[in-house]
Amino acid sequence: MVYLRAEPLDRTFAALADPTRRALLARLSEQDSVTVSELARPFPISLPAVTKHLDVSQLKCGFPPSPNTWKVRAVAAQLGIPLDLEFVDLTKPRSADYLAINPTGRTPTLVDSDFVLWESNAIMQYLANRSANTLWPNDARARADIMRWQSWQLAHWGKEACEPLTFQRLVKKIVNLGPPDEAIVAKGTEAFHREARVLDTHLAKRSYLVGDAVTLADLAVAASMAYAKEAEMPITPYAHLRDWFTRVTALPAWRDTTPQRPSAAA
Ligand SMILES: N[C@@H](CCC(=O)N[C@@H](CS)C(=O)NCC(=O)O)C(=O)O
C-alpha cells in the first residue's frame, strides 16, 4: 500500500467554499498519514509505485489520479521519459519553496534542471519537444491544430463540462461532501452535450483529433474524461467519441499511468 502524508485532492479544495474547505483541511491535518484507499472510498484508487530514476525531470504533483497530472505522466510514458514524482501536500498551505517555483500554488510543476514550468498542457509540449515524435509533429499546422484542441480542452471541455460533473458526482462522494448540487450538474450536463457534439462530429471521419495518429491533443482531451464512468458523463449518444475514448485509453502509456486499485498496488 502506498501512503500519502495527507489528502491532496485537487479540485476538491479549489472548489470548496472557504469555511467548508477549512473544516475539511482541519479534519485531514489531524492525521499524519492516510491510505489512499481510505481517501478514495467508495471509489478506491491507489497509487502506482513511484519509480526513481537517476536521469530525471522532477514532476511535482499533488495527486496522480488528477487528470492534469495523469496526462503529463502519460506523455512521459509514451515517450519513455523518466519522471521523478514528488507529492505536494495540497491540504496545507504551499511551502515557500514550492511557491517559489510555482506562484499559483497549483500542480503539476515540472522542474528540469534550472528550468521550471507549470500548466499541464505546456509541460506536455515541453516534454514532447525533447525528441522527434508523432505526439507533437514538427509541423506548424499540426502544432497549431493540437494547441487549438488543448486550448478548447482547458477552457470549455474540462472547465465547463467534465470537471463540474467529476467534482459533483465523484470527488464529493470520495470526501464525503454531501450530495451533488443538481443545479451545477444540470449546467455541466448542458455544457457536456454542447461540447461533446463538436467532438463527436469531428471524430466522425477520423480516428484521432489531429492527423492519423495519437497526439498531445488526444491525451489532453481524453484526460478531462478520465472519470467519465464514475462521473456519469452522458456519452451514450456519441458513438464516435466513445470509440475514440476507448482507443486512447487502451494505449499502453495511458494504461501504465492509470491509478491502480488497492489490490494491484504493492
Ligand atoms: N490549468 C492548470 C490546472 C492545475 C490544477 O488545477 N491543479 C490541481 C491539481 S492537478 C491543483 O493544484 N489544485 C489545487 C488548488 O487549486 O489549490 C493545469 O492544467 O496545470
The ligand as an SDF file (V2000), in Angstrom:
LIG
                    3D

 20 19  0  0  0  0  0  0  0  0999 V2000
   -4.6010   24.7340  -15.6030 N   0  0  0  0  0  0  0  0  0  0  0  0
   -3.7990   24.0350  -14.6510 C   0  0  0  0  0  0  0  0  0  0  0  0
   -4.6690   23.4730  -13.5490 C   0  0  0  0  0  0  0  0  0  0  0  0
   -3.8380   22.9460  -12.4120 C   0  0  0  0  0  0  0  0  0  0  0  0
   -4.6710   22.4370  -11.2480 C   0  0  0  0  0  0  0  0  0  0  0  0
   -5.8220   22.8490  -11.0290 O   0  0  0  0  0  0  0  0  0  0  0  0
   -4.0510   21.5330  -10.4940 N   0  0  0  0  0  0  0  0  0  0  0  0
   -4.6690   20.9590   -9.3340 C   0  0  0  0  0  0  0  0  0  0  0  0
   -4.0980   19.5600   -9.0970 C   0  0  0  0  0  0  0  0  0  0  0  0
   -3.5170   18.6990  -10.5000 S   0  0  0  0  0  0  0  0  0  0  0  0
   -4.3250   21.7710   -8.0990 C   0  0  0  0  0  0  0  0  0  0  0  0
   -3.1960   22.0390   -7.8330 O   0  0  0  0  0  0  0  0  0  0  0  0
   -5.3410   22.1270   -7.2970 N   0  0  0  0  0  0  0  0  0  0  0  0
   -5.1320   22.7640   -6.0380 C   0  0  0  0  0  0  0  0  0  0  0  0
   -5.5600   24.2020   -5.9840 C   0  0  0  0  0  0  0  0  0  0  0  0
   -6.0990   24.7110   -6.9880 O   0  0  0  0  0  0  0  0  0  0  0  0
   -5.3300   24.8090   -4.9290 O   0  0  0  0  0  0  0  0  0  0  0  0
   -3.0090   22.9240  -15.3530 C   0  0  0  0  0  0  0  0  0  0  0  0
   -3.5020   22.4500  -16.3790 O   0  0  0  0  0  0  0  0  0  0  0  0
   -1.9060   22.5740  -14.9120 O   0  0  0  0  0  0  0  0  0  0  0  0
  1  2  1  0
  2  3  1  0
  2 18  1  0
  3  4  1  0
  4  5  1  0
  5  6  2  0
  5  7  1  0
  7  8  1  0
  8  9  1  0
  8 11  1  0
  9 10  1  0
 11 12  2  0
 11 13  1  0
 13 14  1  0
 14 15  1  0
 15 16  2  0
 15 17  1  0
 18 19  2  0
 18 20  1  0
M  END
$$$$
